[in-house]
């Protein structure tokens, strides 16, 4: 009898394991999910994010304020406006010099072009994500990327964009665009700094309706 019960228990356990293994993980590689499709969280209840996470991947369970900010404002009954989301990546060499978070004149001209395009759309949110090259420590580059994003926000606000419409974030050196182009050397040389210029950038995503 005991052997029979043990066999049933084993089969039930195997069946449960199979069900868990077949659970569908959400199609969102910005967060870590377990085999049940449940987002993984730390001991403090914070969702674990991957290095590929961007604000556009935010989910209500983990970043409710960001999801709410990106939601279109309620409008009176009538024709539904067509959504218009345009992503603008500003040229890195026109934004920041090495180890700087001060906008150059070329960078200001790029932002002027962005604000000019806002006149033709109903703005919902602007997401500005700062980046750095790999020279320097992770901690230092994280702070520098945040300062670059804030510099872009300050300029946009100065041009009339509402502060609460601009979300900023820094990615540090985690998402370089140069790849292996500049080699593996960590020695700070003029040649390396020039090669890594494209990594010193701020990416802007404008979300709104026309």
Secondary structure as GFF3:
##gff-version 3
##sequence-region A 1 210
A	DSSP	alpha_helix	2	21	.	.	.	ID=ss1
A	DSSP	three_ten_helix	55	57	.	.	.	ID=ss2
A	DSSP	alpha_helix	64	70	.	.	.	ID=ss3
A	DSSP	beta_strand	83	89	.	.	.	ID=ss4
A	DSSP	three_ten_helix	92	94	.	.	.	ID=ss5
A	DSSP	alpha_helix	105	118	.	.	.	ID=ss6
A	DSSP	beta_strand	122	130	.	.	.	ID=ss7
A	DSSP	alpha_helix	138	158	.	.	.	ID=ss8
A	DSSP	three_ten_helix	163	165	.	.	.	ID=ss9
A	DSSP	beta_strand	166	170	.	.	.	ID=ss10
A	DSSP	alpha_helix	190	195	.	.	.	ID=ss11
A	DSSP	three_ten_helix	196	199	.	.	.	ID=ss12
A	DSSP	beta_strand	202	209	.	.	.	ID=ss13
###
